[in-house]
Amino acid sequence: MVALGKKPTQINSIPPYTYKPLDRSADSIRLLVLDKISRPTPSSSGHITCRLITTKFADKPKYEALSYTWGSPNNLGTILVDGHKMIVRENLLWALQSLCGVNGRVLWVDAICINQDDLEERNQQVSLMAFIYRRAQAVLIWLGHLNATRKYFKLSDKDAVRKVLCCHDYWSRVWIVQEIALAKKIWCVYESIPGCGHTCQNWADFMDDLRSWNGSEGALPFKLEKQRDGRYGDTCRLEVLLANFSNAQCKEPRDKIYGFLGLAHDCQNDSLPVDYSKSLLDLYSDVVRFHQSAKPMTDPLSGKVDRAMRLVAFSQVVQRLFDGRIEAEFKNYDEEHDTGCPLMARGLVESAIVHLGPSYDDVVSSFQETKKWKASFDKWYDTSEDLSFLRFMDEVYTSALLEMDPKVLAKICQTSSFRTSVGDNDATGSCDIWNVPILGENETCGVSTDFETWKQQRLERKESRSYSWPPIISDNPQRSLKSTPRRFLGANRTMGLVPPEAQEEDLICRFWGCDVAAVLRWDPYRGLFHIVGRAHVATQWQETEGQPFSINMRDGCHFEGAGVVDISLDIKTLQELTA
């Protein structure tokens, strides 16, 4: 076998393999034919000898497709392809060595069968990936050498082996989702000790074996099994795949999208072509606009309502896939760059700010300011039930604020970048609110559900109540007196953080399926609402690790009728709202 990480002298003298272009007039691929593996001798180093052949799908080729992890680029080996040397990574070399037992075995292997240096070919072949795995006679899952983790278990301990297989890095890859879902047959292959033969199990037996390990519940292989079983339904829509496998890993960030296109039922019309020359900003814009044009997910809702209702949550999912890279690219955003139509987002006005409290800095640092904040509750709520609920929520939420990521705070403060005003539906950033109900049926806090009546009552309350804090907004709306968010108390027993520019009577708008909230303000001179900035709302939550306030929005059918707000956004404003 070839020594890994170095090239034997005999191999070094052989010229490297040069790819010949594929026939792009028809769907064609290269296939790898494994001829033999020679063992090292005193006079020569061992190596794998193989051939690359080109074939068209019209010729009905018979082959197996390899599914594996590429592994580290630092550990390399060499194989001979058509008499020329080709450098491959360690894990692939191990797989080929293990599979070489069958002379003339025909494989499709992405790292070898695609010229990775030819961008045009790469785009074309990646767009065929789903077809390639669907047409393969079988998919071979290579799980590598278990001896790499041998120090953690005895090879005779079957439960330990199952644990290693169940927790293998392979299952976290983006591309394996479609490779497993689309396969006709699946064989799982691994070696306990290099050179001592491999274990090969069909998919059903392999999964049953993993299930016998007590710690297997919720492991990634079973999530992939469920996806494979449901591959004909709505779980194979792009937006569902992106959300369900948002933590899947890949080196190329665009593959966070491209890795699912072949599996997604709604992407079979090439409306999202594979193009690795695109910037992440352009890809984000394309995917969001694709989402807006897709069919509705919720049967009772019209397409327009369904798409608008889900837009903000979907934008947040896509941005998280790219781990902040979209936000970085938007720093050099040119308004003329976005030539698409405005995007329509639908939200729900959940509350209105009735009282503004201390800044975040004061919450953290000042005992007296905290006392004044707690004392303000009974100025706005009267019943023991309401006050008990607010005190409990305040205690838990304050604890969460002390652990809040500074990046989250910064996003609440970044309000100056919301450059679009909101008005009628014909303008970007427009906002229509239908019969906004500020409170529920019980009308706690004495506030009417009619918005105009509520505004009048607020004016009366303002004259009769004294305030502990002066307004943070200065005469110049572009300059606030404090730079950190401040606490707010709202109708419907709501509280949270709002930008320093927020004012009493501003509305709190929530969006379906996510934790995004926006502050809206009525402009009486222009007769419209505009977005003030982002808010962080603590209304409903479940105490889970890392996310003590996980928002549970009401069902989508409630996103029709009173309290609904439709906001027309450009791509830049949507990005900032969901970053």
Secondary structure, DSSP 8 states (H G I E B T S, - for coil): ---TTS--HHHHTS-B-------TTS-EEEEEEEEEEE--BTTB--EEEEEEEEEEGGG----EEEE-----TTSEEEEEETTEEEEEEHHHHHHHHHHTTSTTEEEE-HHHHS-TT-HHHHHHHHHTHHHHHHHSSEEEEEEEEGGGGGGGS-TT-HHHHHHHHHT-GGGGBSTHHHHHHT-SSEEEEEESSTTS--EEEEHHHHHHHHHTSGGGTT-HHHHHHHHHHTTTSGGGSHHHHHHHTTT-B-SSTTHHHHHHHTT-GGGTTSSS---TTS-HHHHHHHHHHHHHHS--SSTTS-HHHHHHHHHHHHHHHHHHHTTTHHHHHGGG--GGG--S--EEEEEEEEEEEEEEEEEHHHHHH-HHHHHHHHHTHHHH--SHHHHHHHHHHHHHHHHHHHT--HHHHHHHH--TT------STTSTT-EEE-S---S-TT-GGG--SSHHHHHHHHHHHHHH---SS--SB-SSTT-BS--S-EEEEEGGGEEEEE-TT--TT-EEEE-TTSS-EEEEEEETTTTEEEEEEEEEE-SS---BTTBS-------GGGSSSTTEEEEEE-HHHHHHHH-
